[in-house]
Amino acid sequence: MFGPGLGPGSFSLPYQVKGVTVAKVAVKQGAAKFGGTMRMLGGLTTKVCRYRHGGCSLGRNDWRYDAIGVAAPGTNGAGVVTMGYRVSESSVFYHTALGQSSTWLLRGSRFPWTTGSVTVTAARGPHNTVHYAMGYDNRTPVSGKGTIQLVSPVLSHWLAPGMDHETGGIGILRIKFLPEPRAWAVLLSGIAMLVVAYRLHR
């Protein structure tokens, strides 16, 4: 679950290969350390065409929503994340020019939600990726009406013959809070009473 004091503290995790930092996930905790864990339901399938070796590698990936916003397996005594939750998936891709299939391994690092700020960078691959997003909590203190935006870093590691790189992303969860129905009913009844009183006065 998530709430005040349940989010991850500020942390910065470098991912290194042979002593060289190839990716990085940085989180700055939000006000009241608001955040925590909440798995998402469902999934999203994407069809991919990666141009390489004079042809197109055709395949598909099943992205699991339930892997975003999960609990980190490693934290220190202050609740600060020391590593991400790892999830793996294998997919078969067919190369149109080479006329052969190969298995791609996708490893993802996932983290809890936070209303703070998130930065994900990946320095390898065909394009460097830099992603930044910020969460917030603008609910009013009296009625609780408003919106909470939670963000979660997403780092994916792609492994295939002749390919070894990372891509970054950020999950965004936006929750809108409305006044309770009873509060609206009391408000409407009060307006009705004012109308009746006005008519009687007339």
Disulfide bonds with the S-S distance in Angstrom:
Cys49-Cys56 1.53
